[in-house]
Amino acid sequence: MADEGGGPSFLARLVLVLLGVAFLGAAWVWHQKDTDPNAARLVERVSGGRVHGGAANP
């Protein structure tokens, strides 16, 4: 039988996996913002209109 105190709980693992998936999704949308108008609108809406050209054009 598994040790009860041997690691993070199922809920903690689930939260970490969901955070990882959300982070990867956000990174993918950020990467697509220059080529996909829907992604660009989403990035603009979430960032409050503060994105103008990305990191290469501050």
Backbone torsions as a table, in degrees:
resi	resn	phi	psi	omega
1	MET	NA	146.1	-177.0
2	ALA	-72.0	148.3	177.8
3	ASP	-74.0	128.6	-177.3
4	GLU	-66.7	-34.5	-177.7
5	GLY	-98.5	20.4	-172.3
6	GLY	-87.2	4.1	179.9
7	GLY	170.0	-173.6	-178.7
8	PRO	-68.1	152.1	-179.8
9	SER	-72.2	169.3	178.8
10	PHE	-60.5	-41.4	-179.4
11	LEU	-64.4	-40.4	178.8
12	ALA	-64.5	-41.7	177.6
13	ARG	-64.7	-40.5	179.1
14	LEU	-62.8	-43.2	179.0
15	VAL	-62.8	-42.2	179.6
16	LEU	-65.1	-40.1	178.1
17	VAL	-65.2	-43.4	179.6
18	LEU	-64.8	-39.1	175.7
19	LEU	-63.3	-40.1	177.7
20	GLY	-63.9	-43.2	178.7
21	VAL	-64.7	-41.5	178.4
22	ALA	-63.4	-40.8	179.0
23	PHE	-64.2	-44.7	179.2
24	LEU	-64.9	-37.2	177.0
25	GLY	-64.6	-42.6	179.0
26	ALA	-65.0	-39.7	178.1
27	ALA	-64.9	-39.0	178.8
28	TRP	-65.8	-43.4	178.9
29	VAL	-64.2	-41.5	178.4
30	TRP	-60.8	-39.2	179.2
31	HIS	-67.6	-32.8	-177.0
32	GLN	-86.1	-4.7	-172.2
33	LYS	-63.6	-24.2	-179.4
34	ASP	-81.9	-21.2	-176.5
35	THR	-111.7	-23.0	-176.8
36	ASP	-112.9	117.6	-178.3
37	PRO	-63.5	-32.0	177.9
38	ASN	-66.4	-41.3	177.4
39	ALA	-65.7	-39.3	179.2
40	ALA	-63.0	-41.9	178.0
41	ARG	-64.6	-40.2	179.3
42	LEU	-64.1	-43.5	178.7
43	VAL	-64.1	-42.7	178.3
44	GLU	-61.4	-43.4	-177.9
45	ARG	-67.2	-42.6	-177.6
46	VAL	-71.5	-37.2	-176.8
47	SER	-84.5	-5.1	179.9
48	GLY	77.1	23.9	178.3
49	GLY	79.6	17.9	-177.0
50	ARG	-91.9	1.4	-176.7
51	VAL	-98.1	121.3	179.0
52	HIS	-137.8	80.1	174.6
53	GLY	97.6	-5.6	177.4
54	GLY	84.0	-165.8	-174.4
55	ALA	-72.2	-25.6	-178.1
56	ALA	-75.1	-17.2	-177.7
57	ASN	-132.4	78.3	-174.1
58	PRO	-69.7	NA	NA
